[in-house]
Amino acid sequence: MMSFTRAAESLGIQKGRVSTVIRGLEREMGATLLHRTTRSVQLTEDGRAFYSRARDLLAEAQDMQSMFANNGTPLTGRLRVDMPTELAKTVVIPALPQLLKENPELELELSSTDRRVDLVQEGFDCVIRLGPIIDDTLIARSLGRLRMMNAASPNYLGKYGIPRTLDDLLSQGHQMVHYTPTLGTRLVGWEYPEGDGYASLVLPGAMQVNSVQTYHAAGLAGIGLIQAGYSALAHHIKSGDLVEVLPDLRPEPLAAWLVVAHRRNLSQRVRAFMTWIETVLAPYFD
């Protein structure tokens, strides 16, 4: 519960001094920032807006003070990041305890969604994106290329057989699960390396989905072959729930980027997070 008494204790000053400062700040701002009762103190709508803006300004000031600090200085302040859901779930979240332990004053706000968020409108410091960067007004820093793989469940392979060549995909009657962000759009097909590039083979589709998580679940259920990132499938491969097939014919690696809205968004926190995420993703890069 918020109170002037606790604020005074944490600051090492008298309670009356806190009240005086708050009243002076409200006069200066021309707005009531706090609702006061005999039992509690709560932020008003104006107070919440003021607090959010002040926190951002303080974070920027901290960044300016630490621009020339030695590497290894613990990070402080807020960092708001967005990334694909599956990447957050399988790779980033398991690695976060160590980052937060080393930076106990870092306030991390982690959004995980498979839509393309608006960095400016939604207030993100940076986002992790996979695949091509469509908006050339953004600043994108390459993190690496995530290894892709072909996989299927043991039950599926028991029914159709294990393909050893592209011809086997057709002769054995294999089916694939099709992933597309928008249902009903043109399907890509089975991607494989050819010459200096990549080509696709039209395979029957047992199912079409528009969610990465549903796509993986369909593969695990034995509905069809899937092509997905090693980072997402590694634990399923290790457990035996999925089996890699055609390892010499893997799809094109998926580019991973750290994206900011403007070069000035490359604060110390963002730069440090970029270095950290590169290290976390390194085992999954080609």
C-alpha positions as CSV (number, residue, x, y, z in Angstrom):
1,M,0.0,0.0,0.0
2,M,1.3,3.5,-0.9
3,S,1.7,6.0,1.9
4,F,3.6,9.2,2.7
5,T,5.0,7.5,5.8
6,R,6.6,4.7,3.8
7,A,7.9,7.2,1.2
8,A,9.5,9.3,4.0
9,E,11.1,6.2,5.5
10,S,12.6,5.0,2.2
11,L,13.9,8.5,1.5
12,G,15.2,9.1,5.0
13,I,13.2,12.3,5.5
14,Q,10.3,13.5,7.6
15,K,6.7,12.7,6.6
16,G,5.8,16.4,6.5
17,R,8.5,17.1,4.0
18,V,7.0,14.5,1.6
19,S,3.6,16.2,1.8
20,T,5.1,19.6,1.3
21,V,7.0,18.5,-1.9
22,I,3.9,16.8,-3.3
23,R,1.7,19.9,-2.8
24,G,4.3,22.0,-4.4
25,L,4.6,19.7,-7.4
26,E,0.8,19.6,-7.8
27,R,0.7,23.5,-7.8
28,E,3.5,23.6,-10.3
29,M,1.8,21.0,-12.6
30,G,-1.7,22.5,-12.1
31,A,-3.2,19.0,-11.5
32,T,-4.0,16.7,-8.6
33,L,-1.6,13.8,-8.8
34,L,-2.6,11.8,-5.8
35,H,-5.9,10.8,-4.1
36,R,-5.4,11.0,-0.3
37,T,-7.5,9.4,2.3
38,T,-6.8,8.6,5.9
39,R,-5.9,5.1,5.0
40,S,-4.2,5.2,1.7
41,V,-2.7,7.3,-1.2
42,Q,-3.4,6.5,-4.8
43,L,-2.4,8.0,-8.1
44,T,-5.0,9.9,-10.1
45,E,-5.3,9.6,-13.9
46,D,-3.1,12.7,-14.2
47,G,-0.8,11.2,-11.6
48,R,-0.4,8.0,-13.5
49,A,0.4,9.8,-16.7
50,F,2.9,12.1,-14.9
51,Y,4.6,9.1,-13.2
52,S,4.9,7.2,-16.5
53,R,6.5,10.2,-18.3
54,A,8.8,11.0,-15.4
55,R,10.0,7.4,-15.2
56,D,10.9,7.5,-18.9
57,L,12.7,10.8,-18.5
58,L,14.7,9.5,-15.6
59,A,15.6,6.4,-17.6
60,E,16.8,8.6,-20.4
61,A,18.9,10.6,-17.9
62,Q,20.4,7.4,-16.5
63,D,21.3,6.4,-20.1
64,M,23.1,9.7,-20.6
65,Q,25.0,9.3,-17.4
66,S,26.1,5.8,-18.3
67,M,27.0,6.4,-21.9
68,F,30.7,6.3,-21.1
69,A,30.5,3.9,-18.1
70,N,32.6,0.8,-18.1
71,N,31.1,-2.4,-19.5
72,G,29.6,-4.6,-16.9
73,T,27.7,-1.9,-15.0
74,P,24.4,-3.3,-13.9
75,L,21.4,-2.0,-15.9
76,T,18.7,0.1,-14.3
77,G,15.4,1.5,-15.4
78,R,12.7,0.1,-17.7
79,L,13.2,-1.9,-20.9
80,R,10.1,-2.7,-23.0
81,V,10.6,-5.5,-25.5
82,D,8.4,-7.4,-27.9
83,M,9.2,-10.8,-29.5
84,P,7.5,-13.8,-31.1
85,T,5.6,-15.9,-28.6
86,E,7.4,-19.2,-29.3
87,L,10.8,-17.6,-29.1
88,A,10.0,-16.1,-25.8
89,K,8.5,-19.3,-24.4
90,T,11.2,-21.8,-25.5
91,V,14.5,-19.7,-25.5
92,V,14.3,-16.3,-23.8
93,I,12.2,-16.9,-20.7
94,P,14.3,-19.9,-19.5
95,A,17.5,-17.7,-19.8
96,L,16.0,-14.6,-18.1
97,P,16.6,-15.5,-14.4
98,Q,20.3,-15.0,-14.9
99,L,19.9,-11.6,-16.6
100,L,17.6,-10.4,-13.9
101,K,19.9,-11.7,-11.2
102,E,22.8,-9.7,-12.7
103,N,20.7,-6.6,-13.1
104,P,18.3,-6.5,-10.1
105,E,17.2,-2.9,-10.8
106,L,16.2,-3.6,-14.4
107,E,12.5,-3.3,-15.0
108,L,11.7,-5.6,-17.9
109,E,8.4,-5.4,-19.7
110,L,8.2,-8.4,-22.1
111,S,5.4,-8.6,-24.7
112,S,5.1,-11.8,-26.7
113,T,2.9,-11.7,-29.8
114,D,3.1,-12.9,-33.3
115,R,1.7,-9.7,-34.8
116,R,3.9,-6.8,-35.9
117,V,3.6,-4.2,-33.1
118,D,4.0,-0.5,-33.7
119,L,7.2,0.4,-31.9
120,V,6.3,4.1,-31.6
121,Q,2.6,4.0,-30.8
122,E,3.0,1.1,-28.3
123,G,6.1,2.5,-26.7
124,F,8.6,-0.4,-27.3
125,D,12.3,0.3,-26.8
126,C,13.1,-2.6,-29.2
127,V,11.6,-5.7,-30.7
128,I,12.9,-9.0,-31.9
129,R,11.7,-9.9,-35.4
130,L,12.1,-13.0,-37.5
131,G,12.2,-13.0,-41.3
132,P,12.4,-10.0,-43.7
133,I,12.1,-6.4,-42.4
134,I,9.2,-4.8,-44.3
135,D,9.3,-1.3,-42.9
136,D,12.5,0.4,-44.1
137,T,11.9,3.4,-41.8
138,L,13.0,1.2,-38.8
139,I,16.5,0.6,-37.7
140,A,17.3,-3.2,-37.8
141,R,20.4,-4.8,-36.4
142,S,21.1,-8.4,-37.5
143,L,21.4,-10.9,-34.7
144,G,22.0,-13.9,-36.9
145,R,20.2,-16.6,-38.9
146,L,18.1,-19.2,-37.0
147,R,18.6,-22.8,-38.1
148,M,15.4,-24.4,-39.6
149,M,14.6,-28.1,-39.7
150,N,12.2,-30.6,-41.1
151,A,10.3,-32.8,-38.5
152,A,7.5,-35.2,-37.9
153,S,6.1,-37.3,-35.1
154,P,7.1,-41.0,-34.7
155,N,3.5,-42.0,-35.2
156,Y,3.3,-40.1,-38.5
157,L,6.6,-41.6,-39.8
158,G,5.3,-45.1,-38.7
159,K,2.4,-44.5,-41.0
160,Y,4.1,-42.9,-44.1
161,G,7.7,-44.0,-43.7
162,I,10.8,-42.0,-43.3
163,P,11.6,-39.9,-46.4
164,R,15.3,-40.0,-47.4
165,T,15.0,-37.9,-50.6
166,L,12.6,-35.4,-52.2
167,D,11.2,-38.1,-54.4
168,D,10.3,-40.0,-51.3
169,L,8.0,-37.1,-50.2
170,L,5.9,-37.8,-53.3
171,S,6.3,-41.6,-53.7
172,Q,5.5,-42.3,-50.0
173,G,2.4,-40.0,-50.1
174,H,3.6,-37.5,-47.5
175,Q,1.5,-34.6,-46.3
176,M,2.5,-31.4,-44.7
177,V,0.9,-28.9,-42.3
178,H,0.7,-25.5,-44.1
179,Y,1.4,-22.4,-42.1
180,T,0.2,-19.0,-43.3
181,P,-0.4,-15.8,-41.3
182,T,-3.7,-15.3,-43.3
183,L,-5.8,-18.3,-44.0
184,G,-6.8,-18.7,-47.6
185,T,-3.7,-17.1,-49.1
186,R,-1.3,-18.9,-51.5
187,L,0.6,-21.7,-49.8
188,V,4.4,-21.8,-50.0
189,G,4.9,-25.6,-50.2
190,W,7.8,-27.7,-48.9
191,E,11.0,-25.6,-49.0
192,Y,14.4,-27.1,-49.8
193,P,17.9,-26.0,-51.0
194,E,18.5,-26.0,-54.7
195,G,21.7,-24.7,-56.2
196,D,22.6,-21.4,-54.7
197,G,19.1,-20.7,-53.5
198,Y,15.9,-22.4,-52.3
199,A,12.9,-23.9,-54.1
200,S,9.6,-25.3,-53.0
201,L,7.8,-28.6,-53.7
202,V,4.0,-28.7,-53.8
203,L,2.9,-31.3,-51.2
204,P,-0.7,-32.2,-50.2
205,G,-1.8,-30.2,-47.2
206,A,-3.3,-32.1,-44.3
207,M,-4.1,-28.9,-42.6
208,Q,-3.7,-25.1,-42.9
209,V,-3.1,-23.0,-39.7
210,N,-2.3,-19.3,-39.0
211,S,-0.7,-19.8,-35.5
212,V,2.9,-20.9,-34.9
213,Q,1.9,-22.7,-31.7
214,T,-0.9,-24.6,-33.6
215,Y,1.5,-25.4,-36.4
216,H,3.9,-27.1,-33.9
217,A,1.0,-28.8,-32.2
218,A,-0.2,-30.3,-35.5
219,G,3.2,-31.7,-36.1
220,L,3.3,-33.2,-32.6
221,A,-0.1,-34.7,-33.2
222,G,1.1,-36.6,-36.3
223,I,-1.1,-34.6,-38.7
224,G,1.8,-33.9,-41.1
225,L,5.3,-32.9,-41.7
226,I,6.4,-29.5,-40.5
227,Q,9.3,-27.1,-41.1
228,A,10.2,-24.9,-38.2
229,G,13.0,-23.3,-36.2
230,Y,15.4,-25.5,-34.3
231,S,15.1,-23.2,-31.3
232,A,11.4,-24.1,-31.0
233,L,11.7,-27.8,-31.8
234,A,14.9,-28.7,-29.9
235,H,13.2,-29.9,-26.7
236,H,10.7,-32.0,-28.8
237,I,13.5,-33.6,-30.7
238,K,15.4,-34.3,-27.5
239,S,12.3,-35.9,-25.9
240,G,11.6,-38.0,-28.9
241,D,8.2,-36.4,-29.5
242,L,9.5,-35.2,-32.9
243,V,12.1,-36.7,-35.3
244,E,14.2,-34.6,-37.7
245,V,13.9,-35.8,-41.3
246,L,15.8,-34.8,-44.4
247,P,18.6,-33.1,-42.4
248,D,20.5,-32.4,-45.6
249,L,17.5,-30.5,-47.1
250,R,16.7,-28.0,-44.4
251,P,14.8,-24.8,-45.3
252,E,16.5,-21.5,-45.6
253,P,17.6,-20.1,-42.2
254,L,15.4,-17.4,-40.7
255,A,17.0,-14.0,-40.2
256,A,16.7,-12.6,-36.7
257,W,16.8,-8.9,-36.0
258,L,16.7,-6.5,-33.2
259,V,14.6,-3.5,-34.3
260,V,14.3,0.0,-32.9
261,A,12.3,3.0,-34.2
262,H,15.3,5.4,-34.3
263,R,19.0,5.3,-33.6
264,R,18.5,7.3,-30.5
265,N,16.6,4.3,-29.1
266,L,19.9,2.5,-28.8
267,S,20.2,3.2,-25.1
268,Q,22.7,1.4,-22.9
269,R,19.9,-1.0,-21.9
270,V,19.0,-1.8,-25.5
271,R,22.6,-2.3,-26.5
272,A,23.2,-4.6,-23.5
273,F,20.0,-6.5,-24.3
274,M,21.1,-6.9,-27.9
275,T,24.4,-8.4,-26.8
276,W,22.6,-10.7,-24.3
277,I,20.0,-11.9,-26.8
278,E,22.7,-12.7,-29.4
279,T,24.4,-14.9,-26.8
280,V,21.2,-16.6,-25.9
281,L,20.3,-17.3,-29.5
282,A,23.8,-18.3,-30.6
283,P,23.3,-22.1,-30.2
284,Y,20.4,-21.9,-32.6
285,F,22.1,-19.9,-35.3
286,D,23.5,-21.5,-38.5
